[in-house]
Amino acid sequence: MAKSEQQKTVKVQLVRSPIGTKESHRATVRGLGLRKLNSVSEIEDTPAVRGMINKIDYLVKVL
């Protein structure tokens, strides 16, 4: 339990609309927990999450 409390997290903000993007990119936005523009999601920093962020880097901003 102490180890999970020290997990690194990353904050991601949706800054561009996913309308008109590929379906897989829209699914990635939803998978990161982002809904509306400027919504912020704090998620665990793992290689999988980093890959998702890299895939839609033109839509999001890392805080």
All heavy atoms as TSV, in Angstrom:
chain	resi	resn	atom	element	x	y	z
A	1	MET	N	N	0.818	-1.189	0.000
A	1	MET	CA	C	0.000	0.000	0.000
A	1	MET	C	C	0.864	1.255	0.000
A	1	MET	O	O	0.550	2.224	-0.673
A	1	MET	CB	C	-0.924	0.000	1.208
A	1	MET	CG	C	-1.913	1.121	1.194
A	1	MET	SD	S	-3.126	0.853	2.462
A	1	MET	CE	C	-4.306	2.048	1.998
A	2	ALA	N	N	1.964	1.241	0.707
A	2	ALA	CA	C	2.842	2.399	0.751
A	2	ALA	C	C	3.446	2.659	-0.632
A	2	ALA	O	O	3.668	3.796	-1.012
A	2	ALA	CB	C	3.943	2.202	1.778
A	3	LYS	N	N	3.686	1.577	-1.383
A	3	LYS	CA	C	4.265	1.748	-2.706
A	3	LYS	C	C	3.288	2.453	-3.643
A	3	LYS	O	O	3.675	3.311	-4.419
A	3	LYS	CB	C	4.647	0.389	-3.285
A	3	LYS	CG	C	5.385	0.488	-4.601
A	3	LYS	CD	C	5.813	-0.856	-5.103
A	3	LYS	CE	C	6.571	-0.720	-6.403
A	3	LYS	NZ	N	6.962	-1.996	-6.950
A	4	SER	N	N	1.996	2.123	-3.585
A	4	SER	CA	C	1.021	2.745	-4.469
A	4	SER	C	C	0.821	4.225	-4.143
A	4	SER	O	O	0.454	5.008	-5.001
A	4	SER	CB	C	-0.320	2.011	-4.393
A	4	SER	OG	O	-0.869	2.139	-3.104
A	5	GLU	N	N	1.054	4.611	-2.874
A	5	GLU	CA	C	0.919	6.013	-2.515
A	5	GLU	C	C	2.021	6.861	-3.140
A	5	GLU	O	O	1.851	8.051	-3.328
A	5	GLU	CB	C	0.962	6.169	-0.991
A	5	GLU	CG	C	-0.249	5.604	-0.284
A	5	GLU	CD	C	-0.105	5.647	1.222
A	5	GLU	OE1	O	0.881	6.225	1.712
A	5	GLU	OE2	O	-0.981	5.096	1.894
A	6	GLN	N	N	3.138	6.233	-3.469
A	6	GLN	CA	C	4.262	6.969	-4.029
A	6	GLN	C	C	4.305	6.891	-5.557
A	6	GLN	O	O	5.267	7.314	-6.164
A	6	GLN	CB	C	5.567	6.418	-3.463
A	6	GLN	CG	C	5.694	6.628	-1.965
A	6	GLN	CD	C	6.949	5.976	-1.416
A	6	GLN	OE1	O	7.654	5.286	-2.121
A	6	GLN	NE2	N	7.212	6.200	-0.141
A	7	GLN	N	N	3.251	6.360	-6.175
A	7	GLN	CA	C	3.210	6.275	-7.624
A	7	GLN	C	C	3.243	7.673	-8.234
A	7	GLN	O	O	2.589	8.588	-7.756
A	7	GLN	CB	C	1.927	5.565	-8.084
A	7	GLN	CG	C	1.931	4.087	-7.849
A	7	GLN	CD	C	2.861	3.342	-8.786
A	7	GLN	OE1	O	3.211	3.843	-9.852
A	7	GLN	NE2	N	3.275	2.168	-8.391
A	8	LYS	N	N	4.003	7.825	-9.290
A	8	LYS	CA	C	4.066	9.106	-9.993
A	8	LYS	C	C	2.797	9.270	-10.816
A	8	LYS	O	O	2.274	8.317	-11.373
A	8	LYS	CB	C	5.281	9.151	-10.916
A	8	LYS	CG	C	6.601	9.037	-10.197
A	8	LYS	CD	C	6.887	10.284	-9.398
A	8	LYS	CE	C	8.256	10.192	-8.753
A	8	LYS	NZ	N	8.549	11.341	-7.929
A	9	THR	N	N	2.317	10.493	-10.874
A	9	THR	CA	C	1.144	10.778	-11.684
A	9	THR	C	C	1.474	11.879	-12.675
A	9	THR	O	O	2.460	12.595	-12.522
A	9	THR	CB	C	-0.049	11.224	-10.810
A	9	THR	OG1	O	0.323	12.399	-10.103
A	9	THR	CG2	C	-0.459	10.134	-9.838
A	10	VAL	N	N	0.628	11.987	-13.679
A	10	VAL	CA	C	0.783	13.013	-14.697
A	10	VAL	C	C	-0.598	13.645	-14.912
A	10	VAL	O	O	-1.609	12.954	-14.919
A	10	VAL	CB	C	1.375	12.434	-15.997
A	10	VAL	CG1	C	0.500	11.368	-16.600
A	10	VAL	CG2	C	1.657	13.516	-16.997
A	11	LYS	N	N	-0.621	14.966	-15.029
A	11	LYS	CA	C	-1.868	15.679	-15.304
A	11	LYS	C	C	-1.916	15.998	-16.785
A	11	LYS	O	O	-0.947	16.506	-17.353
A	11	LYS	CB	C	-1.952	16.973	-14.494
A	11	LYS	CG	C	-2.309	16.782	-13.060
A	11	LYS	CD	C	-2.560	18.119	-12.397
A	11	LYS	CE	C	-2.955	17.930	-10.947
A	11	LYS	NZ	N	-3.225	19.232	-10.305
A	12	VAL	N	N	-3.062	15.697	-17.399
A	12	VAL	CA	C	-3.247	15.924	-18.825
A	12	VAL	C	C	-4.489	16.784	-19.018
A	12	VAL	O	O	-5.520	16.537	-18.394
A	12	VAL	CB	C	-3.417	14.581	-19.570
A	12	VAL	CG1	C	-3.557	14.810	-21.055
A	12	VAL	CG2	C	-2.248	13.673	-19.293
A	13	GLN	N	N	-4.383	17.798	-19.884
A	13	GLN	CA	C	-5.510	18.686	-20.155
A	13	GLN	C	C	-5.847	18.623	-21.641
A	13	GLN	O	O	-4.961	18.695	-22.494
A	13	GLN	CB	C	-5.163	20.125	-19.771
A	13	GLN	CG	C	-6.290	21.105	-19.998
A	13	GLN	CD	C	-5.919	22.515	-19.572
A	13	GLN	OE1	O	-4.747	22.840	-19.397
A	13	GLN	NE2	N	-6.918	23.346	-19.403
A	14	LEU	N	N	-7.140	18.492	-21.937
A	14	LEU	CA	C	-7.606	18.481	-23.324
A	14	LEU	C	C	-7.720	19.922	-23.813
A	14	LEU	O	O	-8.525	20.692	-23.295
A	14	LEU	CB	C	-8.966	17.774	-23.411
A	14	LEU	CG	C	-9.543	17.575	-24.807
A	14	LEU	CD1	C	-8.627	16.679	-25.632
A	14	LEU	CD2	C	-10.927	16.976	-24.733
A	15	VAL	N	N	-6.899	20.300	-24.791
A	15	VAL	CA	C	-6.868	21.693	-25.243
A	15	VAL	C	C	-7.420	21.869	-26.661
A	15	VAL	O	O	-7.671	22.995	-27.076
A	15	VAL	CB	C	-5.443	22.284	-25.170
A	15	VAL	CG1	C	-4.994	22.389	-23.727
A	15	VAL	CG2	C	-4.468	21.473	-25.978
A	16	ARG	N	N	-7.612	20.781	-27.399
A	16	ARG	CA	C	-8.218	20.858	-28.736
A	16	ARG	C	C	-9.314	19.827	-28.839
A	16	ARG	O	O	-9.234	18.757	-28.241
A	16	ARG	CB	C	-7.179	20.602	-29.840
A	16	ARG	CG	C	-6.211	21.757	-30.016
A	16	ARG	CD	C	-5.372	21.620	-31.262
A	16	ARG	NE	N	-6.214	21.520	-32.451
A	16	ARG	CZ	C	-5.761	21.116	-33.637
A	16	ARG	NH1	N	-4.513	20.759	-33.791
A	16	ARG	NH2	N	-6.568	21.051	-34.668
A	17	SER	N	N	-10.315	20.138	-29.626
A	17	SER	CA	C	-11.456	19.253	-29.769
A	17	SER	C	C	-11.084	18.010	-30.586
A	17	SER	O	O	-10.415	18.118	-31.616
A	17	SER	CB	C	-12.600	19.985	-30.457
A	17	SER	OG	O	-13.656	19.103	-30.734
A	18	PRO	N	N	-11.537	16.842	-30.140
A	18	PRO	CA	C	-11.272	15.627	-30.917
A	18	PRO	C	C	-12.242	15.433	-32.085
A	18	PRO	O	O	-12.142	14.446	-32.810
A	18	PRO	CB	C	-11.418	14.507	-29.882
A	18	PRO	CG	C	-12.340	15.060	-28.856
A	18	PRO	CD	C	-12.096	16.547	-28.825
A	19	ILE	N	N	-13.166	16.378	-32.291
A	19	ILE	CA	C	-14.106	16.282	-33.416
A	19	ILE	C	C	-13.314	16.316	-34.718
A	19	ILE	O	O	-12.440	17.154	-34.910
A	19	ILE	CB	C	-15.126	17.440	-33.373
A	19	ILE	CG1	C	-16.012	17.307	-32.153
A	19	ILE	CG2	C	-15.959	17.471	-34.658
A	19	ILE	CD1	C	-16.934	18.493	-31.939
A	20	GLY	N	N	-13.607	15.393	-35.598
A	20	GLY	CA	C	-12.943	15.344	-36.893
A	20	GLY	C	C	-11.648	14.560	-36.887
A	20	GLY	O	O	-10.980	14.482	-37.911
A	21	THR	N	N	-11.277	13.994	-35.732
A	21	THR	CA	C	-10.056	13.183	-35.672
A	21	THR	C	C	-10.414	11.721	-35.885
A	21	THR	O	O	-11.594	11.352	-35.949
A	21	THR	CB	C	-9.347	13.357	-34.317
A	21	THR	OG1	O	-10.226	12.925	-33.283
A	21	THR	CG2	C	-8.967	14.810	-34.085
A	22	LYS	N	N	-9.401	10.882	-35.972
A	22	LYS	CA	C	-9.620	9.445	-36.138
A	22	LYS	C	C	-10.361	8.874	-34.935
A	22	LYS	O	O	-10.208	9.355	-33.816
A	22	LYS	CB	C	-8.287	8.718	-36.277
A	22	LYS	CG	C	-7.521	9.051	-37.527
A	22	LYS	CD	C	-6.243	8.250	-37.563
A	22	LYS	CE	C	-5.468	8.517	-38.830
A	22	LYS	NZ	N	-4.222	7.742	-38.866
A	23	GLU	N	N	-11.131	7.838	-35.179
A	23	GLU	CA	C	-11.895	7.193	-34.111
A	23	GLU	C	C	-10.967	6.673	-33.006
A	23	GLU	O	O	-11.285	6.782	-31.828
A	23	GLU	CB	C	-12.720	6.041	-34.680
A	23	GLU	CG	C	-13.549	5.308	-33.648
A	23	GLU	CD	C	-14.576	6.198	-32.961
A	23	GLU	OE1	O	-15.191	7.038	-33.635
A	23	GLU	OE2	O	-14.755	6.048	-31.735
A	24	SER	N	N	-9.812	6.152	-33.390
A	24	SER	CA	C	-8.894	5.629	-32.378
A	24	SER	C	C	-8.341	6.749	-31.500
A	24	SER	O	O	-8.092	6.561	-30.314
A	24	SER	CB	C	-7.741	4.864	-33.034
A	24	SER	OG	O	-6.962	5.721	-33.842
A	25	HIS	N	N	-8.185	7.936	-32.069
A	25	HIS	CA	C	-7.704	9.076	-31.287
A	25	HIS	C	C	-8.787	9.549	-30.322
A	25	HIS	O	O	-8.489	9.905	-29.185
A	25	HIS	CB	C	-7.267	10.213	-32.205
A	25	HIS	CG	C	-6.008	9.909	-32.962
A	25	HIS	ND1	N	-5.187	10.880	-33.474
A	25	HIS	CD2	C	-5.430	8.732	-33.303
A	25	HIS	CE1	C	-4.158	10.322	-34.080
A	25	HIS	NE2	N	-4.296	9.009	-34.005
A	26	ARG	N	N	-10.038	9.542	-30.770
A	26	ARG	CA	C	-11.145	9.904	-29.874
A	26	ARG	C	C	-11.253	8.903	-28.740
A	26	ARG	O	O	-11.503	9.270	-27.589
A	26	ARG	CB	C	-12.456	9.993	-30.651
A	26	ARG	CG	C	-12.498	11.169	-31.606
A	26	ARG	CD	C	-13.898	11.468	-32.085
A	26	ARG	NE	N	-14.500	10.398	-32.865
A	26	ARG	CZ	C	-14.403	10.260	-34.180
A	26	ARG	NH1	N	-13.716	11.153	-34.876
A	26	ARG	NH2	N	-14.985	9.271	-34.803
A	27	ALA	N	N	-11.055	7.636	-29.043
A	27	ALA	CA	C	-11.107	6.605	-28.006
A	27	ALA	C	C	-9.966	6.779	-27.014
A	27	ALA	O	O	-10.138	6.536	-25.813
A	27	ALA	CB	C	-11.055	5.219	-28.647
A	28	THR	N	N	-8.812	7.202	-27.485
A	28	THR	CA	C	-7.677	7.441	-26.602
A	28	THR	C	C	-7.956	8.603	-25.660
A	28	THR	O	O	-7.632	8.543	-24.472
A	28	THR	CB	C	-6.407	7.722	-27.432
A	28	THR	OG1	O	-6.171	6.610	-28.305
A	28	THR	CG2	C	-5.203	7.911	-26.540
A	29	VAL	N	N	-8.585	9.652	-26.173
A	29	VAL	CA	C	-8.964	10.791	-25.327
A	29	VAL	C	C	-9.886	10.315	-24.213
A	29	VAL	O	O	-9.702	10.648	-23.035
A	29	VAL	CB	C	-9.638	11.904	-26.167
A	29	VAL	CG1	C	-10.274	12.948	-25.274
A	29	VAL	CG2	C	-8.625	12.550	-27.096
A	30	ARG	N	N	-10.876	9.516	-24.554
A	30	ARG	CA	C	-11.815	9.007	-23.552
A	30	ARG	C	C	-11.101	8.056	-22.587
A	30	ARG	O	O	-11.400	8.038	-21.403
A	30	ARG	CB	C	-12.977	8.272	-24.226
A	30	ARG	CG	C	-13.835	9.154	-25.084
A	30	ARG	CD	C	-14.651	10.147	-24.281
A	30	ARG	NE	N	-15.617	9.437	-23.482
A	30	ARG	CZ	C	-15.798	9.632	-22.174
A	30	ARG	NH1	N	-15.115	10.544	-21.551
A	30	ARG	NH2	N	-16.674	8.942	-21.514
A	31	GLY	N	N	-10.155	7.287	-23.091
A	31	GLY	CA	C	-9.406	6.360	-22.244
A	31	GLY	C	C	-8.551	7.067	-21.212
A	31	GLY	O	O	-8.272	6.514	-20.146
A	32	LEU	N	N	-8.161	8.285	-21.507
A	32	LEU	CA	C	-7.398	9.078	-20.550
A	32	LEU	C	C	-8.303	9.797	-19.554
A	32	LEU	O	O	-7.821	10.505	-18.681
A	32	LEU	CB	C	-6.518	10.106	-21.286
A	32	LEU	CG	C	-5.326	9.532	-22.037
A	32	LEU	CD1	C	-4.641	10.625	-22.851
A	32	LEU	CD2	C	-4.342	8.887	-21.095
A	33	GLY	N	N	-9.608	9.631	-19.714
A	33	GLY	CA	C	-10.545	10.237	-18.777
A	33	GLY	C	C	-10.882	11.680	-19.093
A	33	GLY	O	O	-11.346	12.408	-18.224
A	34	LEU	N	N	-10.661	12.086	-20.329
A	34	LEU	CA	C	-10.938	13.464	-20.723
A	34	LEU	C	C	-12.275	13.527	-21.445
A	34	LEU	O	O	-12.560	12.701	-22.308
A	34	LEU	CB	C	-9.824	13.991	-21.634
A	34	LEU	CG	C	-8.435	13.981	-21.005
A	34	LEU	CD1	C	-7.382	14.252	-22.059
A	34	LEU	CD2	C	-8.349	14.989	-19.884
A	35	ARG	N	N	-13.087	14.515	-21.074
A	35	ARG	CA	C	-14.407	14.643	-21.679
A	35	ARG	C	C	-14.545	15.950	-22.444
A	35	ARG	O	O	-14.549	15.957	-23.668
A	35	ARG	CB	C	-15.499	14.563	-20.611
A	35	ARG	CG	C	-15.640	13.196	-19.997
A	35	ARG	CD	C	-16.660	13.225	-18.874
A	35	ARG	NE	N	-16.872	11.893	-18.323
A	35	ARG	CZ	C	-17.900	11.120	-18.632
A	35	ARG	NH1	N	-18.808	11.546	-19.481
A	35	ARG	NH2	N	-18.028	9.930	-18.092
A	36	LYS	N	N	-14.657	17.055	-21.742
A	36	LYS	CA	C	-14.871	18.353	-22.375
A	36	LYS	C	C	-13.543	19.075	-22.580
A	36	LYS	O	O	-12.526	18.698	-22.002
A	36	LYS	CB	C	-15.775	19.211	-21.500
A	36	LYS	CG	C	-17.147	18.625	-21.297
A	36	LYS	CD	C	-17.970	19.532	-20.424
A	36	LYS	CE	C	-19.365	18.966	-20.241
A	36	LYS	NZ	N	-20.203	19.826	-19.386
A	37	LEU	N	N	-13.570	20.112	-23.383
A	37	LEU	CA	C	-12.382	20.941	-23.568
A	37	LEU	C	C	-11.931	21.501	-22.229
A	37	LEU	O	O	-12.754	21.855	-21.380
A	37	LEU	CB	C	-12.676	22.102	-24.521
A	37	LEU	CG	C	-12.595	21.791	-26.000
A	37	LEU	CD1	C	-12.854	23.045	-26.816
A	37	LEU	CD2	C	-11.263	21.211	-26.377
A	38	ASN	N	N	-10.644	21.584	-22.056
A	38	ASN	CA	C	-9.987	22.088	-20.850
A	38	ASN	C	C	-10.195	21.203	-19.629
A	38	ASN	O	O	-9.836	21.600	-18.530
A	38	ASN	CB	C	-10.416	23.532	-20.535
A	38	ASN	CG	C	-9.986	24.482	-21.631
A	38	ASN	OD1	O	-8.867	24.389	-22.135
A	38	ASN	ND2	N	-10.875	25.354	-22.032
A	39	SER	N	N	-10.775	20.018	-19.802
A	39	SER	CA	C	-10.890	19.107	-18.667
A	39	SER	C	C	-9.503	18.551	-18.358
A	39	SER	O	O	-8.673	18.359	-19.242
A	39	SER	CB	C	-11.871	17.981	-18.962
A	39	SER	OG	O	-11.416	17.181	-20.034
A	40	VAL	N	N	-9.256	18.317	-17.072
A	40	VAL	CA	C	-7.954	17.840	-16.616
A	40	VAL	C	C	-8.141	16.485	-15.959
A	40	VAL	O	O	-9.088	16.273	-15.207
A	40	VAL	CB	C	-7.323	18.831	-15.608
A	40	VAL	CG1	C	-6.011	18.294	-15.079
A	40	VAL	CG2	C	-7.126	20.186	-16.268
A	41	SER	N	N	-7.236	15.568	-16.255
A	41	SER	CA	C	-7.264	14.245	-15.666
A	41	SER	C	C	-5.884	13.957	-15.079
A	41	SER	O	O	-4.865	14.200	-15.723
A	41	SER	CB	C	-7.611	13.212	-16.733
A	41	SER	OG	O	-7.651	11.927	-16.186
A	42	GLU	N	N	-5.862	13.448	-13.855
A	42	GLU	CA	C	-4.603	13.066	-13.221
A	42	GLU	C	C	-4.545	11.547	-13.204
A	42	GLU	O	O	-5.370	10.894	-12.571
A	42	GLU	CB	C	-4.519	13.625	-11.802
A	42	GLU	CG	C	-3.173	13.382	-11.154
A	42	GLU	CD	C	-2.993	14.140	-9.865
A	42	GLU	OE1	O	-3.852	14.969	-9.516
A	42	GLU	OE2	O	-1.975	13.887	-9.191
A	43	ILE	N	N	-3.581	11.000	-13.931
A	43	ILE	CA	C	-3.494	9.555	-14.096
A	43	ILE	C	C	-2.099	9.065	-13.758
A	43	ILE	O	O	-1.142	9.836	-13.729
A	43	ILE	CB	C	-3.872	9.148	-15.534
A	43	ILE	CG1	C	-3.240	10.073	-16.552
A	43	ILE	CG2	C	-5.356	9.093	-15.726
A	43	ILE	CD1	C	-3.626	9.837	-17.957
A	44	GLU	N	N	-2.005	7.778	-13.500
A	44	GLU	CA	C	-0.737	7.148	-13.145
A	44	GLU	C	C	0.224	7.217	-14.330
A	44	GLU	O	O	-0.172	6.987	-15.475
A	44	GLU	CB	C	-1.014	5.686	-12.779
A	44	GLU	CG	C	0.144	4.971	-12.155
A	44	GLU	CD	C	-0.235	3.563	-11.745
A	44	GLU	OE1	O	-1.353	3.358	-11.263
A	44	GLU	OE2	O	0.603	2.671	-11.934
A	45	ASP	N	N	1.457	7.545	-14.058
A	45	ASP	CA	C	2.471	7.699	-15.106
A	45	ASP	C	C	3.105	6.347	-15.403
A	45	ASP	O	O	4.014	5.906	-14.718
A	45	ASP	CB	C	3.525	8.712	-14.659
A	45	ASP	CG	C	4.448	9.108	-15.785
A	45	ASP	OD1	O	4.163	8.751	-16.947
A	45	ASP	OD2	O	5.446	9.798	-15.509
A	46	THR	N	N	2.594	5.698	-16.451
A	46	THR	CA	C	3.127	4.412	-16.883
A	46	THR	C	C	3.534	4.518	-18.352
A	46	THR	O	O	3.117	5.459	-19.042
A	46	THR	CB	C	2.064	3.301	-16.740
A	46	THR	OG1	O	0.970	3.615	-17.606
A	46	THR	CG2	C	1.579	3.177	-15.307
A	47	PRO	N	N	4.307	3.574	-18.846
A	47	PRO	CA	C	4.671	3.613	-20.265
A	47	PRO	C	C	3.444	3.566	-21.194
A	47	PRO	O	O	3.437	4.206	-22.241
A	47	PRO	CB	C	5.545	2.373	-20.446
A	47	PRO	CG	C	6.143	2.143	-19.101
A	47	PRO	CD	C	5.069	2.544	-18.125
A	48	ALA	N	N	2.407	2.839	-20.787
A	48	ALA	CA	C	1.197	2.767	-21.611
A	48	ALA	C	C	0.518	4.120	-21.697
A	48	ALA	O	O	0.076	4.544	-22.783
A	48	ALA	CB	C	0.238	1.736	-21.033
A	49	VAL	N	N	0.432	4.814	-20.569
A	49	VAL	CA	C	-0.189	6.137	-20.551
A	49	VAL	C	C	0.657	7.113	-21.355
A	49	VAL	O	O	0.125	7.946	-22.095
A	49	VAL	CB	C	-0.387	6.622	-19.100
A	49	VAL	CG1	C	-0.759	8.085	-19.057
A	49	VAL	CG2	C	-1.437	5.780	-18.409
A	50	ARG	N	N	1.970	7.027	-21.235
A	50	ARG	CA	C	2.852	7.904	-22.017
A	50	ARG	C	C	2.640	7.678	-23.514
A	50	ARG	O	O	2.642	8.616	-24.311
A	50	ARG	CB	C	4.319	7.649	-21.662
A	50	ARG	CG	C	4.715	8.245	-20.336
A	50	ARG	CD	C	4.780	9.742	-20.446
A	50	ARG	NE	N	5.024	10.343	-19.136
A	50	ARG	CZ	C	5.220	11.623	-18.955
A	50	ARG	NH1	N	5.221	12.445	-19.981
A	50	ARG	NH2	N	5.409	12.098	-17.757
A	51	GLY	N	N	2.447	6.432	-23.912
A	51	GLY	CA	C	2.175	6.136	-25.317
A	51	GLY	C	C	0.864	6.733	-25.781
A	51	GLY	O	O	0.759	7.243	-26.903
A	52	MET	N	N	-0.156	6.682	-24.914
A	52	MET	CA	C	-1.446	7.284	-25.254
A	52	MET	C	C	-1.314	8.792	-25.424
A	52	MET	O	O	-1.882	9.383	-26.348
A	52	MET	CB	C	-2.475	6.957	-24.170
A	52	MET	CG	C	-2.858	5.499	-24.095
A	52	MET	SD	S	-3.836	5.101	-22.651
A	52	MET	CE	C	-5.421	5.764	-23.109
A	53	ILE	N	N	-0.542	9.409	-24.526
A	53	ILE	CA	C	-0.335	10.857	-24.604
A	53	ILE	C	C	0.423	11.216	-25.883
A	53	ILE	O	O	0.086	12.183	-26.571
A	53	ILE	CB	C	0.400	11.370	-23.354
A	53	ILE	CG1	C	-0.502	11.229	-22.125
A	53	ILE	CG2	C	0.843	12.815	-23.525
A	53	ILE	CD1	C	0.188	11.478	-20.804
A	54	ASN	N	N	1.426	10.432	-26.228
A	54	ASN	CA	C	2.195	10.694	-27.451
A	54	ASN	C	C	1.326	10.558	-28.693
A	54	ASN	O	O	1.513	11.283	-29.672
A	54	ASN	CB	C	3.393	9.749	-27.548
A	54	ASN	CG	C	4.498	10.123	-26.589
A	54	ASN	OD1	O	4.583	11.260	-26.144
A	54	ASN	ND2	N	5.337	9.160	-26.256
A	55	LYS	N	N	0.371	9.628	-28.656
A	55	LYS	CA	C	-0.499	9.402	-29.807
A	55	LYS	C	C	-1.377	10.621	-30.085
A	55	LYS	O	O	-1.632	10.940	-31.245
A	55	LYS	CB	C	-1.382	8.183	-29.539
A	55	LYS	CG	C	-2.297	7.808	-30.674
A	55	LYS	CD	C	-3.034	6.527	-30.334
A	55	LYS	CE	C	-3.923	6.104	-31.477
A	55	LYS	NZ	N	-4.595	4.835	-31.195
A	56	ILE	N	N	-1.833	11.290	-29.034
A	56	ILE	CA	C	-2.735	12.429	-29.214
A	56	ILE	C	C	-2.094	13.720	-28.694
A	56	ILE	O	O	-2.777	14.588	-28.181
A	56	ILE	CB	C	-4.094	12.180	-28.523
A	56	ILE	CG1	C	-3.903	11.919	-27.034
A	56	ILE	CG2	C	-4.839	11.057	-29.197
A	56	ILE	CD1	C	-5.171	11.990	-26.230
A	57	ASP	N	N	-0.795	13.841	-28.879
A	57	ASP	CA	C	-0.070	15.006	-28.343
A	57	ASP	C	C	-0.546	16.322	-28.940
A	57	ASP	O	O	-0.396	17.372	-28.312
A	57	ASP	CB	C	1.437	14.844	-28.547
A	57	ASP	CG	C	1.831	14.747	-30.003
A	57	ASP	OD1	O	0.936	14.560	-30.854
A	57	ASP	OD2	O	3.030	14.855	-30.289
A	58	TYR	N	N	-1.174	16.288	-30.109
A	58	TYR	CA	C	-1.673	17.523	-30.715
A	58	TYR	C	C	-3.004	17.974	-30.121
A	58	TYR	O	O	-3.474	19.062	-30.417
A	58	TYR	CB	C	-1.802	17.343	-32.239
A	58	TYR	CG	C	-2.805	16.285	-32.648
A	58	TYR	CD1	C	-4.072	16.646	-33.053
A	58	TYR	CD2	C	-2.455	14.945	-32.625
A	58	TYR	CE1	C	-5.000	15.697	-33.425
A	58	TYR	CE2	C	-3.374	13.981	-32.994
A	58	TYR	CZ	C	-4.639	14.363	-33.395
A	58	TYR	OH	O	-5.554	13.404	-33.769
A	59	LEU	N	N	-3.619	17.130	-29.282
A	59	LEU	CA	C	-4.898	17.466	-28.656
A	59	LEU	C	C	-4.770	17.829	-27.191
A	59	LEU	O	O	-5.672	18.433	-26.619
A	59	LEU	CB	C	-5.870	16.279	-28.759
A	59	LEU	CG	C	-6.310	15.841	-30.145
A	59	LEU	CD1	C	-7.161	14.582	-30.054
A	59	LEU	CD2	C	-7.072	16.944	-30.839
A	60	VAL	N	N	-3.674	17.421	-26.550
A	60	VAL	CA	C	-3.564	17.559	-25.108
A	60	VAL	C	C	-2.330	18.373	-24.713
A	60	VAL	O	O	-1.417	18.571	-25.517
A	60	VAL	CB	C	-3.505	16.184	-24.400
A	60	VAL	CG1	C	-4.779	15.413	-24.630
A	60	VAL	CG2	C	-2.300	15.395	-24.835
A	61	LYS	N	N	-2.336	18.801	-23.465
A	61	LYS	CA	C	-1.189	19.492	-22.860
A	61	LYS	C	C	-0.896	18.783	-21.557
A	61	LYS	O	O	-1.807	18.509	-20.764
A	61	LYS	CB	C	-1.522	20.959	-22.620
A	61	LYS	CG	C	-0.414	21.736	-21.943
A	61	LYS	CD	C	-0.684	23.237	-21.936
A	61	LYS	CE	C	-1.894	23.577	-21.111
A	61	LYS	NZ	N	-2.080	25.034	-20.927
A	62	VAL	N	N	0.358	18.464	-21.311
A	62	VAL	CA	C	0.767	17.837	-20.054
A	62	VAL	C	C	1.111	18.934	-19.072
A	62	VAL	O	O	1.920	19.811	-19.343
A	62	VAL	CB	C	1.974	16.898	-20.267
A	62	VAL	CG1	C	2.422	16.281	-18.960
A	62	VAL	CG2	C	1.629	15.819	-21.275
A	63	LEU	N	N	0.478	18.881	-17.898
A	63	LEU	CA	C	0.694	19.907	-16.874
A	63	LEU	C	C	1.721	19.454	-15.867
A	63	LEU	O	O	1.930	18.305	-15.635
A	63	LEU	CB	C	-0.619	20.224	-16.170
A	63	LEU	CG	C	-1.749	20.668	-17.092
A	63	LEU	CD1	C	-3.036	20.825	-16.309
A	63	LEU	CD2	C	-1.400	21.969	-17.762
